[in-house]
Amino acid sequence: MAESTADRRLRLGVVGLGAAARAMVPVLSKHPGIVLSAAAEIDPEIRERFRKDFDAKVYERGEELIDAADVEAVYIATPSPTHVALADRAIAAGKHVLVEKPMALSLSDADALIENADRHHVCLMEDEQNSFDPPVRKAVEVIAAGALGRPRMIHALHYGGWLYSPRMPEELKPGPEWGGGVLMRQGPHQLNIVRTLGGGNVRKVRGSVGIWDESRPVVGMYSAWLEFDNGTVATAVYSGYDRFQSADLNLGIQAEDDREYARSRKALRSPGAAEREAVHRREVRYGGSMSRGDRESTRPTTFGWLSSGVIVVSCEGGDIRITPTGLVVYGEETRDRIELPLDETGRDEIVRQFYAAAIGGEPPEHDARWSRATLAVCLAIQRSAAEGAEVILD
Ligand SMILES: NC(=O)c1ccc[n+]([C@@H]2O[C@H](COP(=O)([O-])OP(=O)(O)OC[C@H]3O[C@@H](n4cnc5c(N)ncnc54)[C@H](O)[C@@H]3O)[C@@H](O)[C@H]2O)c1
């Protein structure tokens, strides 16, 4: 009997077993159609953890894994500046590619990757999962139902400690080629969500970026105003400077009172900080002993990233607010709180769509062209900041 698409196993290799892979590997491994057959990781101890956990082949370099004949698809979770070369090589070898956000750091690189993937008839998809989290999907459903009218204004704000959670020295090198700070690392999440809610096509961008801490000289904040082709306007604000935490607006001021203020920043000023940071950075990788962020343990179970920020969509006839566990719909005379099951997150949806695209050729909702458009918004914020002027996108 012929094997049906649903029965087909996809032999997938993970390239880079860092913090991103740590979150993604459990989701990939529970998908019934995916076999985690290999991993590549420079760090031998982390590589060995994976080999033991999955009885998988392991390689030191991503390039070796990509060249292996028995790997059909790769999940690339190495530092951002390495994505394009590794993805390009995998595509040329005929492998489907799920690559961490940001897929590329320039539009020309993104275009070349897309063209390459088209030519080799493989799926190229970015792993930006928060725009697939159930509250965002539910908000899209509520908007599509039409009772609130169309979205007119979106606000997204996020204040957290990205800059002072453990970072590698490379992540703190100035210049976009090293990864670009919060704009290129967190912008893809926030701007994908805003685009998902606002209709997708951003036309005008005015933005500012800030580098306020000379000891960590990468973009630590951005503030942007966007206008969509349908007239909807949005603001997207992000600070990684670890002062005010917007999670506290969601979780109650209690969270603020319970936490030692500025713990991460104080720790970075004490003797031996660089060594401690390097150790901590390694321990948030695959199989490591440390969780990211000092608030994780005191938090209730929530949709992680969404619980740390505020997102409000104002439609003609009502507002929608994303909450850590669902959303609230504010109508003319009613206010409905919708709680959603927490057993799945956007990562499950990404993995489902990647498998369906790789095995069955089903186009993913956020394909590589969608991710390219989000990158275009990130870069437009940067350009607008440099030029002090509005940027019009094609
Ligand atoms: N989607 C998400 O929620 C999410 C979360 C964190 C990071 N990310 C993204 O994932 C990427 C990695 O970030 P991270 O925080 O996991 O970094 P990380 O430094 O923790 O992990 C990267 C790993 O890749 C390994 N590596 C580097 N080059 C390699 C190569 N050529 N072959 C094999 N292994 C190699 C490193 O040794 C390291 O263990 C970034 O692009 C980041 O933007 C996404």
The ligand as an SDF file (V2000), in Angstrom:
LIG
                    3D

 44 48  0  0  0  0  0  0  0  0999 V2000
   12.3150   32.0640   17.8080 N   0  0  0  0  0  0  0  0  0  0  0  0
   12.7420   32.3420   19.0290 C   0  0  0  0  0  0  0  0  0  0  0  0
   11.9840   32.4650   19.9780 O   0  0  0  0  0  0  0  0  0  0  0  0
   14.2080   32.5320   19.2720 C   0  0  0  0  0  0  0  0  0  0  0  0
   14.7260   32.5450   20.5790 C   0  0  0  0  0  0  0  0  0  0  0  0
   16.1040   32.7230   20.7540 C   0  0  0  0  0  0  0  0  0  0  0  0
   16.9250   32.9060   19.6580 C   0  0  0  0  0  0  0  0  0  0  0  0
   16.3700   32.9020   18.3980 N   0  0  0  0  0  0  0  0  0  0  0  0
   17.2390   33.0290   17.2090 C   0  0  0  0  0  0  0  0  0  0  0  0
   18.0040   31.8470   17.1230 O   0  0  0  0  0  0  0  0  0  0  0  0
   19.3160   32.1430   16.6760 C   0  0  0  0  0  0  0  0  0  0  0  0
   20.3000   31.6020   17.6950 C   0  0  0  0  0  0  0  0  0  0  0  0
   20.1230   32.2820   18.9160 O   0  0  0  0  0  0  0  0  0  0  0  0
   20.4570   31.5540   20.2990 P   0  0  0  0  0  0  0  0  0  0  0  0
   20.0430   32.4830   21.3590 O   0  0  0  0  0  0  0  0  0  0  0  0
   19.9240   30.1590   20.3120 O   0  0  0  0  0  0  0  0  0  0  0  0
   22.0660   31.5070   20.1840 O   0  0  0  0  0  0  0  0  0  0  0  0
   23.0470   30.5540   20.9710 P   0  0  0  0  0  0  0  0  0  0  0  0
   24.3720   31.2030   20.9030 O   0  0  0  0  0  0  0  0  0  0  0  0
   22.4840   30.1850   22.3000 O   0  0  0  0  0  0  0  0  0  0  0  0
   23.0680   29.2230   20.0920 O   0  0  0  0  0  0  0  0  0  0  0  0
   23.7000   29.0930   18.8600 C   0  0  0  0  0  0  0  0  0  0  0  0
   24.4310   27.7540   18.8420 C   0  0  0  0  0  0  0  0  0  0  0  0
   24.8960   27.5030   17.5220 O   0  0  0  0  0  0  0  0  0  0  0  0
   26.1830   26.8910   17.6090 C   0  0  0  0  0  0  0  0  0  0  0  0
   26.8360   27.1230   16.3200 N   0  0  0  0  0  0  0  0  0  0  0  0
   27.2400   28.3010   15.7790 C   0  0  0  0  0  0  0  0  0  0  0  0
   27.7150   28.1250   14.5300 N   0  0  0  0  0  0  0  0  0  0  0  0
   27.6050   26.8010   14.2590 C   0  0  0  0  0  0  0  0  0  0  0  0
   27.9170   25.9830   13.1410 C   0  0  0  0  0  0  0  0  0  0  0  0
   28.4430   26.4990   12.0070 N   0  0  0  0  0  0  0  0  0  0  0  0
   27.6710   24.6580   13.2190 N   0  0  0  0  0  0  0  0  0  0  0  0
   27.1420   24.1190   14.3330 C   0  0  0  0  0  0  0  0  0  0  0  0
   26.8140   24.8360   15.4340 N   0  0  0  0  0  0  0  0  0  0  0  0
   27.0480   26.1590   15.3960 C   0  0  0  0  0  0  0  0  0  0  0  0
   26.8420   27.5800   18.8060 C   0  0  0  0  0  0  0  0  0  0  0  0
   27.8770   26.8000   19.3410 O   0  0  0  0  0  0  0  0  0  0  0  0
   25.6610   27.7280   19.7660 C   0  0  0  0  0  0  0  0  0  0  0  0
   25.5390   26.6470   20.6750 O   0  0  0  0  0  0  0  0  0  0  0  0
   19.3810   33.6700   16.4960 C   0  0  0  0  0  0  0  0  0  0  0  0
   19.2230   33.9380   15.1350 O   0  0  0  0  0  0  0  0  0  0  0  0
   18.2110   34.1930   17.2840 C   0  0  0  0  0  0  0  0  0  0  0  0
   17.6460   35.3540   16.6960 O   0  0  0  0  0  0  0  0  0  0  0  0
   15.0580   32.7020   18.2020 C   0  0  0  0  0  0  0  0  0  0  0  0
  1  2  1  0
  2  3  2  0
  2  4  1  0
  4  5  1  0
  4 44  2  0
  5  6  2  0
  6  7  1  0
  7  8  2  0
  8  9  1  0
  8 44  1  0
  9 10  1  0
  9 42  1  0
 10 11  1  0
 11 12  1  0
 11 40  1  0
 12 13  1  0
 13 14  1  0
 14 15  2  0
 14 16  1  0
 14 17  1  0
 17 18  1  0
 18 19  2  0
 18 20  1  0
 18 21  1  0
 21 22  1  0
 22 23  1  0
 23 24  1  0
 23 38  1  0
 24 25  1  0
 25 26  1  0
 25 36  1  0
 26 27  1  0
 26 35  1  0
 27 28  2  0
 28 29  1  0
 29 30  1  0
 29 35  2  0
 30 31  1  0
 30 32  2  0
 32 33  1  0
 33 34  2  0
 34 35  1  0
 36 37  1  0
 36 38  1  0
 38 39  1  0
 40 41  1  0
 40 42  1  0
 42 43  1  0
M  CHG  2   8   1  16  -1
M  END
$$$$
